[in-house]
Amino acid sequence: MNSVLASTNLEMAKEGQGVAFLPLSLAESDIELGKLVRAGEEALDVPVQLVIYRPRSRMSPHCEAFWLKVVDGNAN
């Protein structure tokens, strides 16, 4: 998971401008390199549920292909 806001918060935290709530997948390499440390124990991690929405109408072929992968991935 990545977003402009999360990436900005990551950079600000690395520059010492405060703490940031970040996806572990985004911060993990900087934690391993010692550039960041957890601000608390793993027990304080916040679980996140992602929901993907789409319009009822057909989308571009690229978007429809992505949607099929999402739907097929949930079938297993």
N, C-alpha and C positions, 0 to 999 in steps of 0.2 A: 504494500500500500504506500502510495506516495502522493503528495499534493504540494502545491506551491506554498501553502501556509505551513505545512509540516516541515518542508525543506527550509523555509525561512526561520522557523522556530529552532530547528536543529542548528543552523549556522549561528543564530544569536546565542544559543546555549554554549556552543563551542567557543564563542568570543567572550564568554563570561558575563553576558548581559541578563542572566537570570536562569530559571528552570523552565523546562518545556515538557508537556505531555506529548510523547512521540510513539509511533508504532515501533516495537522492538526491531522489526525488520529494517527500519530506516536507521536506527541508532546503533544497531548491533556491531557493525564494523568499527565505529568510533569508540564504543565501549571496549572492544577487544584491543584496540590500539592505545587505550588509556587516555583518549581525548575527552571522554565523558565518563561519568560514574552514575550509577542509579542514585536517585534522591531518597530511596526508601527500599524496604524489603520487597521481595516478589509478592508477598501477601497483599501489598498495596496496589498491585497491577490492576488496571481497569479492563474487564473483558469488553470486547466490542463485537457487535453483531452488524454485519453489512447486509444491506438489502439492495438489490438491483431492480430498478423500475424501468419500464419501457412503454411506449405508446401501443395502443391496440393495432394501429395501422402498420403496414409493412414499412420497413426501414431500408436503408441502403444494403446492398449485398454484403458489404464488410460488416455492418452492424448485425445483420441477420446471422452471419457465420459465427460471430462472437456469441450471440444469444444461444445458438444451437450448442456451442461448447459449454456454456453455463448450464443449460438445461440437461445435457448429457452427463455432465460432471455430477449433478445432483441425483441422477438416477442410480448411481453405483452405491 
